[in-house]
Amino acid sequence: MVVRIEMWCDEIRVPVGSVLVLTCHSLTQPQPATIERTPDGLVFWPECASYAAELDGRPYPLPSQA
């Protein structure tokens, strides 16, 4: 499955059986994220200033934060 994080144009490939955790970081009260299904995965629109990702409990390096 591919999870796309809009605003940053990041794509995370999540293998079958893996767990992806996305954490939003916001200076104000965070708003609920919008998540939509796509033919090959999900699109995630976080309503926050930045975010972090973990895949199977390990930090996932994000292209937008490199």
trRosetta pair geometry for C-beta under 8 A, 3 or more apart (Angstrom, degrees):
i j d omega theta_ij theta_ji phi_ij phi_ji
1 13 7.5 150 80 -157 42 52
1 14 4.8 -23 69 62 95 100
1 16 7.8 110 -8 -76 91 60
1 40 7.0 159 -143 156 51 62
1 41 4.2 124 -178 -110 79 95
1 42 7.1 31 168 0 117 87
2 11 5.7 -15 -169 -167 106 104
2 12 7.3 146 -159 74 55 43
2 13 5.7 -28 -101 -100 71 65
2 14 7.5 172 -93 16 20 79
2 38 7.7 -50 76 73 98 128
2 40 5.1 22 27 123 110 107
2 41 3.8 -145 61 -6 57 152
2 42 7.8 -166 95 35 52 55
3 11 7.2 151 77 -157 47 52
3 12 4.7 -17 61 61 99 97
3 14 5.9 47 -10 -17 109 119
3 20 6.1 -166 2 111 156 168
3 22 7.9 -147 150 -50 146 129
3 41 5.5 -128 -67 162 44 130
3 42 5.0 -3 -117 64 77 97
3 43 7.8 161 -163 -93 54 24
3 44 6.0 20 180 -9 100 118
4 9 7.7 -27 -167 -149 96 39
4 10 7.2 156 -156 85 50 52
4 11 5.3 -19 -101 -101 72 77
4 38 7.4 33 15 -1 119 151
4 41 7.1 124 -9 91 81 123
4 42 7.2 -161 29 99 69 52
4 43 4.8 -20 67 -114 105 72
4 44 6.9 175 85 23 49 73
5 8 5.3 -3 109 54 105 107
5 9 7.6 -35 80 30 68 7
5 10 4.3 1 48 58 110 101
5 11 7.7 -158 17 -73 73 31
5 12 7.2 45 -17 -7 105 105
5 22 7.3 166 -96 -128 124 141
5 44 5.1 -26 -105 71 66 104
5 46 6.7 -1 -157 -2 101 107
5 51 6.9 -139 -159 62 146 143
5 53 8.0 -122 -45 -61 148 130
5 64 7.9 -107 88 3 120 141
6 9 7.2 31 -132 -71 42 46
6 43 6.1 39 -32 -179 111 102
6 44 7.0 -173 12 81 79 47
6 45 4.9 -19 54 -97 119 78
7 45 7.0 106 -20 -144 102 69
7 46 7.1 -91 26 53 136 81
8 51 7.8 -130 -5 37 148 107
8 62 7.2 -3 147 171 147 124
8 63 8.0 147 152 76 103 83
8 64 3.8 -46 -174 -64 112 170
9 64 6.9 133 57 -75 72 116
10 62 5.4 -32 -120 -158 148 95
10 63 5.6 167 -116 43 85 95
10 64 5.1 -86 -60 -10 106 112
12 20 6.3 123 121 -130 139 142
12 53 6.2 -146 -86 -178 155 161
12 55 7.0 -166 -176 -71 123 123
12 60 6.3 35 -128 159 126 153
14 18 5.2 -150 -173 78 79 117
14 20 4.9 -77 -102 -35 131 126
14 41 7.5 127 31 -133 105 124
14 55 6.8 -155 -114 -130 80 111
15 18 4.6 84 62 -12 79 125
18 55 5.9 4 171 -174 128 91
18 56 5.2 -71 -147 -55 92 101
19 55 7.4 155 82 -157 50 45
19 56 5.9 114 46 -86 78 48
19 57 7.5 47 71 -33 113 71
20 53 6.6 -20 -166 -164 93 103
20 54 7.3 156 -155 82 45 53
20 55 5.5 -13 -102 -103 73 73
20 60 7.6 1 -134 -28 89 154
21 53 7.0 152 81 -156 54 51
21 54 4.5 -3 54 55 103 101
22 33 7.8 23 102 -34 131 174
22 44 6.3 110 19 169 176 163
22 46 7.0 -136 151 -73 128 128
22 51 5.7 4 -176 175 93 130
22 52 7.5 160 -155 81 49 44
22 53 5.4 -17 -102 -101 68 80
23 51 6.2 158 81 -161 47 75
23 52 4.8 -11 58 57 103 92
23 53 7.6 -171 20 -77 74 32
23 54 7.7 40 -9 -4 108 100
24 30 5.4 121 103 -137 131 138
24 33 6.7 -177 -51 -58 139 117
24 46 4.8 179 -100 -165 114 124
24 47 7.3 20 -151 63 155 53
24 48 3.6 158 -172 -19 108 160
24 50 7.8 145 -159 87 54 40
24 51 5.1 -36 -103 -101 51 96
25 48 5.8 123 61 163 38 129
25 49 6.0 -67 100 64 81 91
25 50 4.7 -14 58 70 114 85
25 51 6.3 -175 10 -89 81 36
25 52 7.0 63 -28 -13 113 93
26 29 7.2 -25 114 101 134 12
26 30 4.3 154 23 -81 147 83
26 47 7.6 14 -89 114 140 68
26 48 4.1 -103 -66 -134 97 90
26 49 5.6 137 -114 4 51 90
27 49 6.0 44 -7 -20 91 145
30 47 6.5 130 -170 89 69 91
30 48 5.6 -6 -125 -86 101 106
31 47 3.6 -42 65 100 107 151
31 48 7.8 -162 38 -57 75 69
32 47 7.0 45 70 22 29 130
33 44 6.0 4 165 -169 133 86
33 45 6.1 165 -168 79 79 54
33 46 4.8 -32 -110 -106 117 53
33 47 6.0 -161 -92 4 56 81
33 48 7.9 -41 -79 -9 99 102
34 44 7.6 154 84 -157 54 40
34 45 4.3 0 57 53 99 112
34 47 7.8 81 -6 -38 82 100
35 42 5.7 -9 -170 -173 97 119
35 43 7.2 163 -153 81 48 50
35 44 5.4 -6 -106 -105 83 69
35 45 7.6 -157 -70 24 40 70
36 42 6.9 149 78 -158 40 67
36 43 4.9 -9 59 54 93 99
37 41 7.8 -158 -153 120 57 26
37 42 6.1 -45 -106 -102 44 68
38 41 5.5 2 58 62 103 58
38 42 6.5 176 14 -95 90 14
38 43 5.7 82 -36 -25 119 96
46 51 5.2 105 38 -58 176 139
48 51 6.0 104 78 -65 128 89
50 65 7.6 83 -158 -90 116 122
51 62 7.9 127 86 -83 81 163
52 59 7.1 -55 -177 -135 108 91
52 62 7.7 -131 -132 -22 44 132
53 59 7.5 98 84 -163 57 54
53 60 4.0 -47 103 54 104 121
53 62 6.1 118 21 -68 115 107
54 57 6.0 6 166 -131 121 12
54 58 6.2 153 -158 69 82 26
54 59 5.9 -50 -102 -94 75 35
54 60 6.0 176 -113 -10 17 93
55 58 6.2 -32 67 62 67 82
55 60 4.5 79 -7 -74 101 119
61 65 7.7 -142 -171 72 60 99
61 66 6.8 56 171 -82 104 98
62 65 4.4 55 76 21 107 106
62 66 7.1 -150 93 -36 54 78
63 66 5.7 -36 -153 -5 37 120
